[in-house]
């Protein structure tokens, strides 16, 4: 789909569902069929990258790049780079399920005094 | 047949939701006449053991406000769920996690270190921290277990309906109570407020930017706010586009932007992500360096986009605190 249609919820959903990295690939600036879908994606991307870092997700786990249909080499290179980056970072810590609290798992006594 | 039994309970909340009931003014008398209150810790002296003695589902409806962040809040919510026909999550904190939910950007240890040790106004030379159990001559004193994570009510128990708002406005409360008493409730799980964005009824909507319009994001203390013009058009972050309507625009009328206490509409899962999307759309530049500059000028995007809804968001909390 058009990179301008990427709802930030899709990306958060990917991280929530277990993705260790998310790569958004859009058409080159100036090539957009809808004129500026990719620019919209770019603006969302920078804001979203800052937002995920506040959630403890490294910024490098979210990447945006421009690859056209005729750039097979760049496509391969970009994917490989992303795989390298994510491998180096290791798996993302999983978010616990919505349905259970941490009841009984932490004892207040353990909090150090002083 | 006796009057329907009703319980009010508060978990992690400020007391504003209790105040909202009192704000029903003389209408509260009608409510009190129609129901039999069996629990309301802030106002009446009922005990939990009185609730334990009731039959399952004997309470017609329990209104629970506040987020869940201790084992006591979890236990009592579960008890009320068992003893009640309907559970209504009352107010932003029960509905979405609310302001206490912002604690999900840190954890219990960090909170305790700050509150009992590092805050500049704290003098605690002996390093006294609250304990779950403390022995005194009279016996053991206990405190509830404090969780790392703040939960919405529906992450802990099954919730039938939601009344949103910080605090919910009197007209929505009355409408909800009338619907419960007359048996004209909508589908289970409904948020009992209009299902449209705040901007749709905002009186400043004429000046709302349709497309790219802002070059600079400002904070409310940095500018003289125009009382007529759309906040977004003034470069002020206003969560109206991603927030449910029905609050009566109390903040907007006081010349303050929306902070999202009503949560998103039914079509949106993650209020913060949806607002981020809307805000990025109206930033008026396609230049990468300028985009970075503008986005960096937003000091705390996650904190402001999830002001009331962090525990209800997709990511729920900060990882690796």
Contacts between the chains, C-beta under 8 A, distances in Angstrom:
chain1	res1	chain2	res2	distance
A	7	B	273	7.2
A	7	B	274	7.6
A	7	B	277	6.1
A	8	B	270	7.7
A	8	B	273	3.9
A	8	B	274	7.5
A	8	B	276	5.1
A	8	B	277	5.2
A	9	B	268	7.7
A	9	B	269	5.9
A	9	B	270	4.9
A	9	B	273	4.5
A	9	B	274	6.6
A	9	B	277	7.9
A	9	B	314	6.9
A	11	B	273	7.9
A	12	B	270	5.8
A	12	B	273	5.4
A	12	B	313	7.7
A	12	B	314	4.2
A	12	B	315	5.9
A	13	B	269	7.9
A	13	B	314	6.0
A	15	B	314	7.8
A	15	B	315	6.7
A	16	B	314	4.7
A	16	B	315	6.2
A	29	B	286	7.3
A	36	B	286	6.5
A	39	B	286	4.2
A	40	B	280	6.7
A	40	B	281	6.0
A	42	B	286	7.5
A	42	B	288	6.7
A	42	B	291	6.1
A	43	B	280	4.0
A	43	B	281	7.4
A	43	B	283	5.1
A	43	B	291	5.3
A	43	B	295	7.4
A	44	B	276	6.6
A	44	B	277	6.0
A	44	B	280	4.2
A	44	B	281	8.0
A	46	B	291	5.5
A	46	B	292	5.6
A	46	B	295	4.4
A	47	B	276	5.4
A	47	B	279	7.1
A	47	B	280	5.3
A	47	B	295	4.6
A	47	B	298	7.1
A	47	B	301	6.2
A	48	B	273	7.7
A	48	B	276	6.1
A	50	B	295	6.0
A	50	B	296	7.3
A	50	B	298	7.4
A	50	B	301	5.6
A	51	B	272	7.3
A	51	B	276	6.3
A	51	B	301	4.9
A	51	B	302	5.0
A	51	B	305	7.0
A	52	B	315	7.9
A	54	B	105	7.0
A	54	B	300	7.4
A	54	B	301	7.0
A	54	B	302	3.8
A	54	B	303	7.4
A	54	B	318	7.1
A	55	B	302	6.5
A	55	B	315	4.9
A	55	B	317	7.7
A	55	B	318	5.3
A	55	B	319	6.4
A	56	B	318	4.5
A	56	B	319	3.8
A	56	B	320	4.3
A	56	B	321	6.8
A	57	B	315	7.9
A	57	B	319	6.6
A	92	B	319	7.2
A	93	B	319	4.5
A	93	B	320	5.7
A	95	B	315	6.4
A	95	B	316	6.0
A	95	B	317	7.3
A	95	B	319	6.8
A	96	B	149	7.8
A	98	B	155	5.2
A	98	B	316	7.3
A	99	B	155	6.9
A	101	B	68	7.0
A	101	B	71	8.0
A	101	B	74	5.7
A	101	B	147	6.2
A	101	B	149	7.4
A	101	B	151	5.8
A	101	B	155	7.5
A	101	B	156	6.1
A	102	B	147	5.4
A	102	B	148	5.9
A	102	B	149	6.5
A	103	B	71	5.2
A	103	B	74	5.9
A	103	B	145	7.1
A	103	B	147	7.6
A	104	B	71	7.4
A	104	B	145	7.5
A	106	B	108	6.8
A	106	B	145	6.9
A	106	B	147	7.4
A	106	B	148	6.6
A	107	B	132	6.4
A	107	B	145	7.4
A	108	B	130	7.0
A	108	B	131	5.8
A	108	B	132	3.8
A	108	B	143	7.1
A	108	B	145	6.0
A	108	B	146	6.5
A	109	B	131	6.1
A	109	B	132	6.0
A	109	B	133	7.4
A	111	B	108	7.6
A	111	B	109	6.6
A	111	B	112	5.7
A	111	B	129	5.5
A	112	B	129	7.9
A	113	B	127	4.7
A	113	B	128	7.5
A	113	B	129	5.5
A	114	B	126	8.0
A	114	B	127	3.2
